[in-house]
Amino acid sequence: MSTRSTLRVSDVFVLKDSESARSEIRQFLLALACLAFVLAALGAGQVGADAFAKDIILVFCGAWCANQLIRGTDIFKSQIISVLQAYFIGVLCCAVLLFGVGWMVFLPQEYENLGHALLLAATFTTNIGQVFFPVETGMRFDGLFDHLWLPALIAQCGVILSVLFWLFSPNSVRLLFVLGSISIVSLVLTLIDAPMVQQLPIGGLWAFLFGALPFIITHRFRVLEFAAFIGVINILAGILAISAFGDTLVSRATVALGLSFLYLGSRSRTSQPEMTDLRRRWFGMVLHTFLWAVPLLKLNTALSISGHAKLDLVLLVIPCLLFAIFSWSVWQHIEQRTGTNKLVISGAVATVLFVNGMISLMTHGLQWRFPDGAQAYLHALQSDAPSTRCPRETDGPLAGLEVCRFGPDGPPKVLVWGDHQLDAIRIGYAEAARRAAVPTLLIARTDCVPLGDLQSRFPAGSSVSGQECDRQSAQVLQALPHLTSVRQVTLVADWAYYLDVPKTELLTHAKVRIGPLDGSPMDISRQADYVASAAKNTLQTLSDRGVRVSVLRQVPSHPSFDAEMAARSSLPGAGLYMGMPKISTTIAVSDVTQRHATMDDLFRSFAATGQMTYVDTWGAFCSSTRCDVRGGLSSDYITSTRLSPSGALSLAKILADDLKRATTHAPYRRNLDS
């Protein structure tokens, strides 16, 4: 009579102590580690899946580091040197490609940033540099080595663990107490959402030590045979916690501890040198893939001028693997050579990286690569951002707004109100106020039209709200009756941007939508009408208050010009760019007059009735037949409609003449209640 085998629920949780069971766990952990490296390469340190990826990598690296420390100083030293070789050779291969490509397509500032990144990478301080010495210019090839902050964090955690292990290893209980205490403190500090905590060992050390603790515990307590079981229980508990409470610190810590015990349980009970070599080679392959993933992704996207919305990431897999295999092969060739000092080789490669980084920094990005004609555009780009920001007012009717004060001390006579166009020519107004000796206030905010009775709606991806523009406009108009010394208000704006004038920019960007403030439905086809109506009401309000009004005529637009694209098109590798536009530095006066007809007709109609003065700026950039982007050694334009500092200074005389009118204009302020 046959007997039927019975299945008990407890059998599901029994992990057999066999090599086949441990092999299955190792395969699972290998797949998980590969997934974590991919997620980390695409943006480790952020929220959600990327944060878990960082934790997983730190857990496995902490477990590996503790395992090598336990095996003895000699083994630990040989393994660490091998890892350093893999890292430095991978970074060197990446740097060779980037230096070659950069020679053809990088701008000087991007080349300098590459050198800066190499210095940090060669010294395992990328995360420290990003926290305390950030470099963010917003150019196309910035941040190619930013992902190396994670290996830097791992190296720093490894040094901390090694020092603690060598100090307290004679007393295992004391060692466990110190490591556990530091882990808890680091885990609690992770609640602070700040780069200093998230990218430095302050907040990353807990996951690294969680990986190390199970290996150290085995020297004091009998947990090795139960490690896999403990790991599975913790992972299941962490998953349940995530399902119930979301991405919490407790759930992340529970999963991390479970992975650590599972990793411990997957290790062979006996030493197998050939398996150690095999694991080291696989680790090297994953590391080199991680090193190549981000630079290739950013190169691909940055070389597409027309945009990256349809970027096919699958096409990046093949070159990433090919380059990773190449640098991995170079490392294997060096790593397997006998009779060579591996530490000397690692030091030599690190020195080469350091020297290359210094050369990039000291030569100002090898700026002499560019022809003389491109130097004017590079000079304009290097002085793009305003040197100072306006201080924020703390009291008075303008409290909370950023306000610059130019000219001599004393009560302000002129208020200049505008958007990003005004921000770009701020230096011109500073010089004009000095020449005219007129105390001047300047208030500017990007993409905020300087008119009242309008509401702004920013694109969904914008980091600011249109309500900030609306509140600023209302506050400025309400503050004017209290600024009794102000005799003149000057409006400066990118009027073509708000009036939806077509083909004024070479590189288009999302529009800010303008609508009425009366609550009526917004019709985007009537945006020009909304602006015209708001301009009429604002001018009427200001003139009723006895304030003189002037509007600065928008500088002539060059729809086929951008200083950055003009500089890049002069490089020998300009053909590598996809969709490089044709650049033109001059335009016929008749063409630009026709393009600006809408805004010119609007404000000239107000000027004809005496409500305002239309200040013509074109004389600084145009002859009788054409308008040019350059008037000297530097480009006067940065984009199609945005001036550089040299362009702003070329307007100083025109602006000064307008400011002087405030000294001869005696305002008559009506009683608003009458």
C-alpha positions in Angstrom: 0.0 0.0 0.0 1.5 3.3 -1.1 1.8 6.2 1.4 1.2 9.8 0.4 3.6 12.4 1.5 2.2 15.1 3.6 3.1 18.8 3.0 3.4 21.0 6.1 3.3 24.7 6.1 6.5 24.9 8.1 8.4 23.1 5.2 7.9 26.2 3.1 10.2 28.2 5.4 12.8 25.5 5.8 15.9 26.4 3.7 18.1 23.3 3.1 21.7 23.7 4.1 23.0 22.6 0.7 25.1 24.2 -2.0 22.2 24.1 -4.5 20.0 26.1 -2.1 22.8 28.6 -1.5 23.4 28.8 -5.3 19.7 29.7 -5.9 20.0 32.5 -3.3 23.2 33.8 -4.9 21.5 33.9 -8.3 18.6 35.9 -6.8 21.0 38.3 -5.1 23.0 38.7 -8.2 19.9 39.7 -10.2 18.9 42.1 -7.4 22.4 43.6 -7.3 22.3 44.2 -11.1 18.9 45.8 -10.9 20.1 48.0 -8.1 23.2 49.1 -10.1 21.0 50.0 -13.1 18.6 52.1 -10.9 21.5 53.7 -9.2 23.2 54.6 -12.5 20.1 56.3 -13.6 19.9 58.5 -10.5 20.9 57.0 -7.1 20.2 58.9 -4.0 16.7 60.1 -4.9 13.4 58.9 -3.6 11.5 55.7 -4.3 13.2 52.9 -6.2 16.5 54.8 -6.5 16.8 55.2 -2.7 16.2 51.4 -2.3 18.9 50.8 -5.0 21.4 52.9 -3.1 20.6 50.9 0.1 20.9 47.6 -1.6 24.3 48.5 -3.1 25.6 49.7 0.3 24.3 46.6 2.1 26.1 44.2 -0.3 29.3 46.3 -0.3 29.2 46.5 3.5 28.8 42.7 3.7 31.6 42.1 1.3 33.9 44.5 3.1 33.2 42.8 6.5 33.8 39.4 5.0 37.2 40.4 3.7 38.1 42.0 7.0 37.2 38.8 8.9 39.4 36.7 6.5 42.5 38.6 7.5 44.6 41.6 6.7 46.5 40.1 3.8 43.3 38.9 2.0 41.6 42.2 2.7 44.5 44.2 1.2 44.7 42.1 -1.9 40.9 42.3 -2.5 40.8 46.0 -1.9 43.7 46.6 -4.3 41.9 44.6 -7.0 38.7 46.6 -6.5 40.7 49.9 -6.7 42.2 48.7 -10.0 38.8 47.9 -11.5 37.5 51.3 -10.5 40.4 53.4 -11.6 40.9 51.6 -14.9 37.1 51.9 -15.7 37.2 55.7 -14.9 40.3 56.1 -16.9 38.7 54.5 -20.0 35.6 56.7 -19.6 37.9 59.7 -19.3 39.8 58.9 -22.4 36.6 58.7 -24.4 35.1 61.8 -22.9 38.4 63.8 -23.4 38.4 62.7 -27.0 34.7 63.6 -27.6 35.0 66.7 -25.5 37.9 68.0 -27.6 35.4 68.1 -30.5 32.1 69.1 -28.9 32.6 70.5 -25.3 32.6 74.2 -24.4 35.4 75.5 -22.2 33.2 75.5 -19.0 32.2 71.9 -19.7 35.8 70.9 -20.2 36.7 72.5 -16.9 33.9 70.7 -15.1 35.2 67.4 -16.6 38.6 68.1 -15.0 36.9 69.0 -11.7 35.0 65.8 -11.8 38.1 63.7 -12.5 39.9 65.3 -9.6 37.1 64.3 -7.3 36.8 60.8 -8.8 40.5 60.1 -8.4 40.3 61.0 -4.7 37.0 59.4 -3.9 35.5 62.7 -2.9 32.8 63.2 -5.6 30.0 63.2 -3.0 31.9 65.7 -0.9 32.4 68.0 -3.9 28.7 67.8 -4.8 27.7 68.8 -1.3 30.3 71.5 -0.5 31.6 72.6 -3.9 28.7 72.1 -6.3 29.2 72.9 -10.0 25.9 73.5 -11.8 26.0 75.7 -15.0 23.1 74.0 -16.7 25.1 73.3 -19.9 24.7 70.2 -22.0 27.6 68.1 -20.8 27.6 68.9 -17.1 27.4 66.1 -14.6 29.0 63.3 -16.7 30.7 61.9 -13.6 28.2 62.9 -11.0 27.1 59.3 -10.4 30.6 58.5 -9.0 29.4 60.0 -5.7 28.1 56.5 -4.9 31.5 54.7 -5.2 33.0 57.6 -3.2 30.4 57.0 -0.5 31.1 53.3 -0.5 34.9 53.9 -0.2 34.4 56.3 2.7 32.1 53.9 4.5 34.7 51.1 3.9 37.4 53.2 5.5 35.2 53.9 8.6 34.3 50.2 9.0 37.9 49.1 8.6 39.2 51.6 11.2 36.4 50.6 13.7 37.1 46.8 13.0 40.8 47.2 13.7 40.3 49.3 16.8 37.6 47.1 18.5 38.1 43.6 17.0 39.8 42.2 20.1 36.5 42.6 21.9 33.7 41.4 19.6 30.9 42.5 22.0 32.3 46.1 22.1 32.7 46.1 18.4 29.1 45.0 17.9 27.9 47.7 20.3 29.9 50.5 18.6 28.7 49.4 15.1 25.1 49.0 16.2 25.1 52.4 17.9 26.5 54.2 14.9 24.0 52.4 12.6 21.1 53.6 14.7 22.3 57.2 14.8 22.9 57.2 11.0 19.5 55.6 10.4 17.8 58.3 12.5 19.8 61.1 10.8 18.5 59.8 7.4 15.2 61.4 8.2 16.8 64.8 7.5 16.2 65.5 3.8 19.4 67.3 3.0 22.3 66.5 0.6 24.8 66.6 3.4 23.0 63.7 5.0 21.9 61.8 2.0 25.2 61.8 0.1 27.7 61.6 2.9 28.4 58.8 5.4 26.3 60.6 7.9 23.2 59.1 6.3 24.5 56.3 4.2 26.6 54.5 6.8 23.6 52.7 8.4 23.0 50.6 5.2 26.7 49.8 4.9 26.9 48.7 8.5 23.7 46.7 8.3 25.4 44.6 5.6 28.5 44.2 7.8 26.9 43.3 11.1 25.6 39.8 10.3 29.1 38.7 9.3 30.6 40.1 12.5 27.8 38.6 14.6 28.8 35.1 13.4 32.0 35.4 15.4 30.1 35.8 18.7 26.7 34.1 18.1 25.5 31.0 16.4 23.4 32.5 13.6 25.1 31.3 10.4 22.9 28.2 9.9 19.8 30.4 10.4 21.0 33.4 8.3 19.0 32.6 5.2 15.8 32.0 7.2 16.3 35.3 9.1 16.9 37.0 5.8 13.7 35.7 4.2 11.6 36.7 7.2 13.0 40.2 7.3 12.5 40.7 3.6 8.9 39.6 3.8 8.3 41.9 6.8 9.9 44.8 4.9 7.7 44.1 1.8 4.6 44.0 4.0 5.6 47.2 5.7 6.0 48.9 2.4 2.6 47.7 1.2 0.9 48.9 4.4 2.8 52.1 5.2 4.6 53.0 2.0 8.3 54.0 1.6 9.2 54.5 5.2 12.6 54.4 6.9 11.6 51.4 9.0 10.6 49.3 5.9 13.8 50.2 4.1 15.9 49.2 7.1 14.0 45.9 7.5 14.6 45.0 3.8 18.3 46.0 4.1 18.8 43.8 7.1 17.0 40.9 5.4 19.2 41.2 2.3 22.3 41.2 4.5 21.3 38.0 6.3 20.3 36.4 3.0 23.7 37.3 1.6 25.4 35.8 4.6 23.4 32.6 4.2 24.3 32.3 0.5 28.1 32.1 1.2 29.9 28.8 1.0 30.9 27.2 4.2 34.4 26.3 2.9 36.9 28.5 1.2 36.9 28.3 -2.6 39.6 30.5 -4.2 38.3 29.8 -7.7 34.8 31.0 -6.7 36.4 34.1 -5.2 38.1 34.9 -8.5 34.9 34.3 -10.4 32.9 36.5 -8.1 35.5 39.3 -8.4 35.3 39.1 -12.2 31.5 39.4 -12.2 31.7 42.3 -9.8 34.1 44.0 -12.1 31.8 43.6 -15.0 28.8 45.1 -13.0 31.0 48.0 -11.8 32.3 48.8 -15.3 28.7 48.8 -16.7 27.7 51.2 -13.9 30.7 53.5 -14.7 29.7 53.7 -18.4 25.9 53.9 -18.2 25.5 57.6 -17.1 28.3 59.2 -19.4 26.9 57.4 -22.5 23.3 58.4 -21.6 24.2 62.0 -21.1 26.4 62.2 -24.2 23.5 60.7 -26.3 21.0 63.2 -24.9 23.3 66.2 -25.0 24.2 65.7 -28.7 20.6 66.0 -29.7 19.9 69.7 -30.2 16.2 69.2 -31.2 15.3 67.4 -28.0 15.4 64.0 -26.3 11.7 63.2 -25.9 11.9 60.1 -28.1 15.3 58.8 -26.8 15.5 55.0 -27.2 17.3 53.7 -24.2 17.5 50.2 -25.7 20.0 51.5 -28.3 22.3 52.6 -25.4 22.6 49.0 -24.1 24.9 47.8 -26.9 27.5 50.6 -26.7 27.4 50.5 -22.9 28.1 46.8 -22.8 30.8 47.1 -25.5 32.6 49.9 -23.7 32.1 48.2 -20.3 33.6 44.9 -21.7 36.5 46.8 -23.2 37.5 48.5 -19.9 36.7 45.3 -18.0 39.1 43.4 -20.3 41.8 46.0 -19.8 41.4 45.6 -16.0 41.5 41.8 -16.3 44.7 42.0 -18.4 46.4 44.0 -15.7 44.8 42.2 -12.7 46.0 38.8 -13.9 49.6 39.8 -14.6 52.0 38.2 -12.2 55.1 39.8 -10.8 53.6 43.3 -10.7 52.8 45.5 -7.8 49.1 46.0 -8.0 49.1 48.9 -5.6 51.6 50.8 -7.7 49.5 50.3 -10.8 46.4 51.6 -9.0 48.3 54.6 -7.7 49.7 55.3 -11.2 46.3 55.3 -12.8 44.8 57.5 -10.1 47.8 59.9 -10.6 47.1 60.0 -14.4 43.4 60.9 -13.7 44.4 63.6 -11.2 46.9 65.2 -13.6 44.4 65.1 -16.5 41.9 66.9 -14.2 44.4 69.5 -13.2 45.3 70.1 -16.9 41.7 70.7 -17.8 41.2 73.2 -14.9 44.5 75.1 -15.5 44.0 75.5 -19.2 40.5 77.0 -18.7 38.9 74.2 -20.7 41.5 74.3 -23.5 39.7 77.4 -24.8 42.4 77.9 -27.5 40.6 75.1 -29.4 38.1 77.6 -30.7 38.7 79.9 -33.7 38.9 83.7 -33.1 35.4 84.2 -34.4 33.9 82.1 -31.6 35.7 83.8 -28.7 33.1 86.6 -28.7 30.3 84.1 -28.1 32.2 82.2 -25.4 32.9 85.5 -23.6 29.2 86.3 -23.6 28.3 82.8 -22.3 30.9 83.0 -19.5 29.2 86.2 -18.2 25.7 85.0 -18.6 24.4 85.0 -15.1 24.1 88.3 -13.1 27.0 88.8 -10.7 24.8 89.6 -7.8 21.2 89.0 -6.7 18.9 91.7 -5.5 18.5 91.7 -1.7 15.0 90.9 -0.4 13.2 93.8 1.3 12.2 93.1 4.9 9.9 96.0 5.7 7.9 98.7 3.9 5.4 98.4 1.1 7.9 96.2 -1.0 8.6 93.8 1.9 9.2 90.3 0.6 10.3 91.4 -2.9 13.8 91.3 -4.3 14.7 94.9 -4.9 18.0 96.4 -6.3 18.9 100.0 -5.5 21.1 101.8 -8.0 22.5 105.4 -8.3 23.2 107.8 -5.4 21.7 107.4 -2.0 18.4 109.0 -1.3 14.7 108.5 -1.9 14.1 106.6 -5.1 12.8 108.7 -8.1 12.4 105.8 -10.6 11.0 102.3 -10.3 12.1 99.9 -13.1 9.7 96.9 -13.2 10.2 93.9 -15.4 10.9 90.3 -16.1 13.9 88.3 -17.3 14.7 90.9 -19.9 15.2 93.4 -17.1 17.3 90.9 -15.2 19.6 90.5 -18.2 20.2 94.3 -18.5 20.5 95.0 -14.8 24.1 96.0 -15.2 23.1 98.5 -17.9 20.6 100.1 -15.5 23.3 100.2 -12.8 25.6 102.2 -15.1 22.7 104.4 -16.3 21.7 105.3 -12.8 25.3 106.2 -12.0 25.6 108.4 -15.0 22.2 110.1 -14.5 22.7 110.4 -10.7 19.1 109.2 -10.2 18.2 107.0 -7.3 16.6 103.9 -8.9 14.7 100.8 -7.7 14.7 97.7 -9.8 12.3 94.8 -9.4 12.5 91.8 -11.8 11.2 88.2 -11.8 11.6 85.7 -14.6 8.5 85.1 -16.8 6.4 87.6 -14.9 4.8 90.2 -17.1 5.0 93.7 -15.4 1.4 94.5 -15.7 -1.6 94.3 -13.4 -5.0 92.6 -13.7 -3.5 89.4 -15.2 -3.1 85.9 -13.9 -0.2 83.7 -15.0 -0.2 79.9 -15.6 3.2 78.3 -15.8 3.9 74.9 -17.5 3.3 71.8 -15.4 7.1 71.1 -15.1 7.9 74.6 -13.7 9.3 74.8 -10.2 7.5 78.1 -9.5 3.9 79.1 -9.5 2.2 81.7 -11.6 0.5 83.0 -8.4 3.9 84.4 -7.3 3.9 86.6 -10.4 0.3 87.7 -9.7 1.1 88.6 -6.1 4.2 90.5 -7.1 2.3 92.6 -9.7 -0.5 93.4 -7.2 2.0 94.4 -4.5 4.0 96.7 -6.8 0.9 98.6 -7.9 -0.4 98.8 -4.3 3.0 100.0 -3.1 3.4 102.9 -5.5 1.0 105.3 -3.6 3.3 104.8 -0.5 6.5 105.4 -2.5 5.9 109.1 -2.6 9.3 110.0 -4.0 8.9 107.8 -7.2 8.2 110.0 -10.2 8.6 107.5 -13.0 7.9 103.9 -13.6 9.7 102.1 -16.5 8.3 98.8 -17.8 10.8 96.3 -19.3 9.7 92.9 -20.6 10.1 90.3 -23.3 6.8 91.5 -24.9 7.1 89.1 -27.9 7.1 86.2 -25.4 3.7 87.2 -23.9 2.1 88.4 -27.2 2.9 85.1 -28.8 4.9 86.6 -31.6 6.0 83.6 -33.7 9.6 82.8 -34.7 11.5 85.1 -32.3 13.5 82.3 -30.6 15.9 79.8 -32.1 15.3 77.3 -29.3 11.7 77.4 -28.2 10.6 76.7 -24.7 7.2 76.3 -22.9 5.1 79.4 -22.9 3.6 81.1 -19.8 -0.1 81.5 -20.4 -1.7 84.8 -19.5 -5.4 85.3 -18.7 -7.8 87.9 -17.2 -8.1 88.3 -13.5 -11.9 88.7 -13.5 -12.5 84.9 -13.4 -13.7 84.6 -17.0 -12.5 81.5 -18.9 -9.0 81.8 -20.3 -8.7 81.6 -24.1 -5.2 81.1 -25.2 -6.0 82.4 -28.7 -6.7 85.8 -27.1 -3.5 86.1 -25.1 -2.4 89.2 -27.1 -5.8 90.9 -26.3 -5.4 90.1 -22.6 -1.9 91.8 -22.6 -3.1 94.8 -24.5 -6.1 95.3 -22.2 -3.9 94.9 -19.1 -1.3 97.4 -20.5 -4.1 99.9 -21.1 -5.5 99.5 -17.5 -2.0 99.6 -15.9 -1.0 102.7 -17.8 -4.2 104.4 -16.9 -3.7 103.5 -13.2 -0.2 104.9 -13.1 -1.1 108.1 -15.0 -4.0 108.7 -12.6 -1.6 108.6 -9.8 0.5 111.3 -11.4 3.4 109.0 -12.2 5.3 109.3 -15.5 5.5 106.0 -17.4 8.0 104.8 -20.0 8.2 101.4 -21.8 11.5 100.1 -23.1 11.2 98.9 -26.7 12.2 95.3 -26.9 15.6 94.8 -28.5 15.5 93.5 -32.0 15.2 89.7 -32.1 17.5 87.4 -34.0 15.4 84.2 -34.6 18.4 82.3 -36.1 21.0 83.1 -33.3 22.0 81.6 -30.0 25.5 82.2 -28.5 25.9 78.7 -27.2 24.9 77.1 -30.6 27.1 79.6 -32.4 30.1 78.6 -30.3 29.3 74.8 -30.7 28.9 75.1 -34.5 32.5 76.4 -34.7 33.9 73.3 -33.1 35.5 70.5 -35.3 32.9 68.0 -34.0 29.9 70.1 -34.9 28.8 67.3 -37.2 28.3 65.0 -34.2 25.3 67.1 -33.1 21.9 65.9 -34.3 19.8 68.8 -35.5 22.3 71.6 -35.3 20.5 74.7 -36.6 21.9 77.2 -39.1 23.2 80.2 -37.3 22.8 83.8 -38.5 24.3 86.8 -36.7 22.7 89.6 -38.8 19.1 90.4 -39.9 17.6 93.0 -42.1 15.9 95.9 -40.3 12.8 95.4 -42.5 12.5 91.8 -41.3 12.8 92.6 -37.6 10.5 95.6 -37.9 7.8 93.4 -39.4 8.3 90.8 -36.7 8.0 93.4 -33.9 5.0 95.2 -35.5 2.4 93.9 -33.0 4.1 95.2 -29.9 5.3 98.4 -31.6 1.8 99.3 -32.7 0.4 98.5 -29.3 2.8 100.8 -27.3 3.0 103.5 -30.0 -0.7 103.9 -29.8 -0.4 104.6 -26.1 2.5 106.9 -26.6 0.5 108.9 -29.2 -2.1 109.7 -26.6 0.5 110.9 -24.1 0.0 108.0 -21.6 3.7 106.9 -21.9 7.0 107.3 -23.6 8.3 104.5 -25.8 12.0 104.4 -25.4 13.7 103.2 -28.6 16.7 100.8 -28.0 17.4 99.8 -31.5 20.0 102.5 -32.2 22.5 100.6 -30.1 22.3 97.4 -32.3 21.0 98.5 -35.8 22.2 100.6 -38.7 19.8 101.9 -41.3 19.7 98.5 -43.0 20.6 95.7 -40.6 20.9 94.7 -37.0 23.9 92.7 -35.7 24.4 90.6 -32.6 27.9 91.9 -32.1 29.2 95.4 -31.5 32.6 94.6 -30.2 34.9 91.9 -28.8 31.9 90.2 -27.1 28.6 89.2 -28.4 25.8 91.6 -27.4 23.3 88.7 -27.4 23.2 85.4 -25.5 19.9 84.1 -27.1 17.7 85.5 -29.8 16.2 88.1 -27.5 18.4 88.1 -24.4 21.3 90.5 -24.0 24.7 89.8 -22.6 26.4 92.2 -20.1 28.2 93.9 -23.0 24.8 94.4 -24.8 23.3 95.7 -21.6 26.1 98.2 -21.2 25.7 99.4 -24.7 22.2 100.6 -23.7 23.5 102.7 -20.7 23.3 106.0 -22.5 19.7 105.4 -23.8 18.7 104.3 -20.3 20.4 107.2 -18.6 18.5 109.7 -20.8 15.3 108.0 -19.9 16.1 108.2 -16.1 17.0 111.9 -16.3 13.4 112.7 -17.4 12.4 111.8 -13.8 14.4 114.8 -12.5 12.3 117.3 -14.6 8.9 115.6 -14.1 6.9 116.8 -11.1 4.3 114.2 -10.3 0.8 115.3 -9.4 -0.8 112.7 -7.2 -4.6 112.8 -7.1 -6.7 112.0 -4.1 -7.7 108.4 -5.1 -10.8 108.6 -2.9 -12.2 111.6 -4.8 
